[in-house]
């Protein structure tokens, strides 16, 4: 007979930061993400953050998914969605900073956004936005405000359903 390991999964609160309870604009989300990076992360490196939301868009928590280098951060979808699922989130906002200050999305940014959008859809989650932020000022780029997520929804999900 073989042994079968039994696991218990838990979500551990590391610390708390103060912010507004609900998120209704990209600007509010960017400020929370910016605060997470400056208080808990390393603003001189690119970081991917996930903001976990409940059904009423109240913030459950944030998680620094990855910390990279000055110009890139590796994002593993499994690691991005793990805290979202453990927190019983129904929606999420992802964001990362560009330490260079250039907030235009790269090809890699666009590709990972597509994968996050598809992954969220397959898991029954709503991706509200992907933000690229500056920690030096209040500037940000929003995929939702630039109608890119709407385009993914209209075009991409039709193709996914055909698959």
C-alpha positions as CSV (number, residue, x, y, z in Angstrom):
1,X,0.0,0.0,0.0
2,X,1.2,3.5,-0.8
3,X,0.8,6.6,1.4
4,X,-1.4,9.4,0.3
5,X,-0.5,12.8,1.6
6,X,-3.4,15.0,2.9
7,X,-3.0,18.7,2.4
8,X,-4.8,21.7,3.9
9,X,-4.6,25.0,1.9
10,X,-4.8,28.3,3.6
11,X,-4.5,31.9,2.7
12,X,-2.2,33.8,5.1
13,X,-2.5,37.6,5.6
14,X,1.0,39.0,5.6
15,X,0.2,42.6,6.5
16,X,-2.5,45.3,5.9
17,X,-2.4,48.6,4.0
18,X,-5.1,51.2,4.2
19,X,-7.1,52.0,1.0
20,X,-10.6,52.7,-0.2
21,X,-12.8,49.6,0.2
22,X,-14.5,49.6,-3.2
23,X,-12.9,50.0,-6.7
24,X,-15.0,51.7,-9.4
25,X,-12.4,53.4,-11.5
26,X,-9.0,52.5,-13.0
27,X,-7.6,55.5,-11.2
28,X,-8.7,54.1,-7.8
29,X,-7.2,50.7,-8.7
30,X,-4.0,52.2,-9.9
31,X,-3.6,54.1,-6.6
32,X,-4.1,50.9,-4.6
33,X,-1.6,49.0,-6.8
34,X,0.9,51.8,-6.5
35,X,0.6,51.8,-2.7
36,X,1.0,48.0,-2.7
37,X,4.2,48.3,-4.7
38,X,5.7,51.1,-2.7
39,X,4.8,49.7,0.7
40,X,5.3,46.0,0.1
41,X,7.3,45.6,-3.0
42,X,10.3,47.0,-4.8
43,X,9.4,49.9,-7.1
44,X,12.8,49.8,-8.9
45,X,11.8,46.4,-10.4
46,X,8.9,45.4,-12.6
47,X,6.2,43.6,-10.5
48,X,2.9,42.0,-11.3
49,X,0.2,42.6,-8.8
50,X,-3.3,41.1,-8.6
51,X,-6.1,42.9,-6.9
52,X,-8.8,40.4,-5.7
53,X,-12.4,41.6,-5.6
54,X,-15.7,40.2,-4.3
55,X,-19.0,40.3,-6.1
56,X,-19.6,44.0,-5.1
57,X,-16.1,45.0,-6.2
58,X,-14.9,45.3,-2.6
59,X,-11.3,44.6,-2.2
60,X,-10.5,41.2,-0.6
61,X,-6.8,41.8,-0.9
62,X,-3.7,42.2,-3.1
63,X,-0.9,39.9,-4.0
64,X,2.5,40.5,-5.5
65,X,2.6,37.7,-8.0
66,X,6.1,38.3,-9.3
67,X,9.1,40.6,-8.9
68,X,11.3,40.8,-11.9
69,X,14.1,43.0,-13.2
70,X,14.2,46.6,-14.3
71,X,12.6,45.7,-17.7
72,X,10.6,42.5,-17.2
73,X,8.7,40.3,-14.9
74,X,7.8,36.6,-15.5
75,X,4.2,35.9,-15.0
76,X,3.0,32.3,-14.5
77,X,-0.8,32.1,-14.8
78,X,-1.0,29.4,-12.2
79,X,0.7,31.7,-9.7
80,X,-1.4,34.7,-10.6
81,X,-4.7,32.8,-10.2
82,X,-3.8,30.9,-7.0
83,X,-4.4,33.8,-4.6
84,X,-7.5,34.8,-6.5
85,X,-9.0,31.4,-6.1
86,X,-7.9,30.9,-2.5
87,X,-9.5,34.3,-1.6
88,X,-12.8,33.3,-3.2
89,X,-12.6,36.2,-5.5
90,X,-15.1,36.6,-8.4
91,X,-13.2,39.4,-10.1
92,X,-9.7,40.7,-10.4
93,X,-7.6,43.6,-11.6
94,X,-4.0,42.9,-12.6
95,X,-1.3,45.5,-12.9
96,X,2.4,45.9,-13.3
97,X,4.7,48.8,-13.1
98,X,7.2,50.0,-15.7
99,X,10.2,51.4,-13.8
100,X,11.3,53.1,-17.0
101,X,8.2,55.4,-16.9
102,X,7.2,54.4,-20.4
103,X,3.6,53.2,-19.9
104,X,3.0,52.0,-23.4
105,X,2.2,48.2,-23.5
106,X,4.9,45.9,-25.0
107,X,4.0,42.9,-27.1
108,X,4.7,40.8,-24.1
109,X,2.2,42.9,-22.1
110,X,-0.4,42.4,-24.7
111,X,0.2,38.7,-24.9
112,X,0.0,38.1,-21.2
113,X,-3.2,40.2,-21.0
114,X,-4.8,37.9,-23.6
115,X,-3.8,34.8,-21.6
116,X,-5.0,36.3,-18.3
117,X,-8.3,37.2,-19.9
118,X,-8.8,33.7,-21.3
119,X,-7.7,32.1,-18.0
120,X,-10.1,34.3,-16.0
121,X,-13.0,33.4,-18.4
122,X,-12.3,29.7,-18.1
123,X,-12.2,29.9,-14.3
124,X,-15.5,31.8,-14.2
125,X,-13.8,35.0,-13.1
126,X,-14.1,38.6,-14.4
127,X,-10.9,40.4,-15.4
128,X,-11.9,44.1,-14.9
129,X,-8.6,45.6,-16.1
130,X,-4.9,45.3,-16.6
131,X,-3.1,48.5,-15.6
132,X,0.5,49.5,-16.4
133,X,1.4,52.1,-13.7
134,X,4.2,54.4,-12.8
135,X,5.3,54.6,-9.2
136,X,6.9,58.0,-9.8
137,X,3.6,59.8,-10.6
138,X,-0.1,59.1,-10.9
139,X,0.0,58.1,-14.6
140,X,-1.2,54.7,-15.8
141,X,-2.3,52.9,-18.9
142,X,-5.6,50.9,-18.7
143,X,-6.5,48.1,-21.1
144,X,-10.2,48.5,-20.1
145,X,-10.2,52.3,-20.8
146,X,-8.6,51.7,-24.1
147,X,-11.3,49.2,-25.0
148,X,-8.9,46.3,-25.4
149,X,-10.7,44.0,-23.0
150,X,-14.0,44.8,-24.7
151,X,-12.4,43.8,-28.0
152,X,-11.1,40.5,-26.4
153,X,-14.6,39.8,-25.2
154,X,-16.3,40.5,-28.5
155,X,-13.8,38.7,-30.8
156,X,-11.8,36.3,-28.6
157,X,-14.6,34.6,-26.7
158,X,-16.4,33.9,-30.0
159,X,-13.3,32.1,-31.2
160,X,-12.9,30.3,-27.9
161,X,-16.5,29.1,-28.0
162,X,-15.9,27.8,-31.5
163,X,-12.8,25.9,-30.3
